[in-house]
Amino acid sequence: MANPYTITNLKEVEDSAQKFGFGHVGEARFANGDLETEQTGVSYHHVKPNTRQAFAHRHEGAEEVYLVVRGSGRVKLDDEIVDLVEYDAVRISPGVVHCLEGGPDGLEVVMFGPRREDDRGEMFDDWWTD
């Protein structure tokens, strides 16, 4: 690493949701490259009001922590649905299938986990139904 630190505004990181056709759901900004992280994965996710993420996912070997920074909503963790409000932090063990849903004002979270170039997670379409 050239510098002993890096500063990046997460809202200026490329929006992968828009790039891959999911902009109608919200934003997904993966900041690892921009931050030049070596071990820590960091991303910003915005789920629009009353909308769910386009797909659920899980990581077999990675623990993640989601921190709600604005808004409210819900998260489905395997078969359990939990309400979320600002500053709630959710630790998700490896192997847990999860998906976010924005409340009336939307949901904004910052995610932290290990950085693994080869681990995009296993994705599940149409997983959350109720």
Secondary structure as UniProt FT lines:
FT   HELIX           10..12
FT   HELIX           16..19
FT   TURN            20..21
FT   TURN            23..25
FT   STRAND          26..30
FT   HELIX           32..35
FT   STRAND          40..47
FT   TURN            49..50
FT   STRAND          56..58
FT   STRAND          64..77
FT   TURN            78..79
FT   STRAND          80..84
FT   TURN            86..87
FT   STRAND          89..92
FT   TURN            94..95
FT   STRAND          98..114
FT   TURN            117..118
FT   STRAND          122..124
FT   TURN            125..126
//
